[in-house]
């Protein structure tokens, strides 16, 4: 069964674009233009697997809506992604403290948003669709069969390199520090030195080299690593 999403966005053009892209990706989508309409849908019995909430809404804003949703027992664990043009750290922190599980800064590509949605759903325990794919450029990851390929040629990756690649492909274009990668890929309970990340990043590049996509793994001096099909 496809995941049900509630999109709360007041700008009609953006809302239409989101609904189209999400339905094309296989999601079931309900939409609302205000916080009040979203709360009404929830009150009337619509139970989404995730909410996508724009920060700047008329009336109650997206942060207030996230707080009010979290106050409802039946939606305490429902994932929320904030859509916002406010990329400053303080604003991101406000959104996360209000109950958001992730945020996407406008402008964003539908591909990035869909990857982030699937990542959050997976972390929340939602079943991965059998045909789910992540694609960046010619690189394709089949999450059901656990295969990575380029132009139908399967690449061989170790388990840690696979997890690293999956995390990067679910969060394209973003820069992650070594500490963030340790938390995301190795987990908080595992004690690993930060230089271990560099070792596995070299292994990941080597695994991608036969397909000519090793440059997708990009070192950002002084910050960490980014995954992108753009130079």
Secondary structure, 3 states (H helix, E strand, C coil): CCCEEEEECCCHHHHHHHHHHHHHCCCEEEEECCHHHHHHHHHCCCCCCEEEEECCCCCCCHHHHHHHHHCCHHHCCCEEEEEECCCCHHHHHHHHHCCCCEEEECCCCHHHHHHHHHHHHHHCCCCCCCCCEEEECCEEEECCCCEEEECCEEECCCHHHHHHHHHHHHCCCCEECHHHHHHHHHCCCCCCCCHHHHHHHHHHHHHHHCCCCHHHEEEECCCEEEECCCC
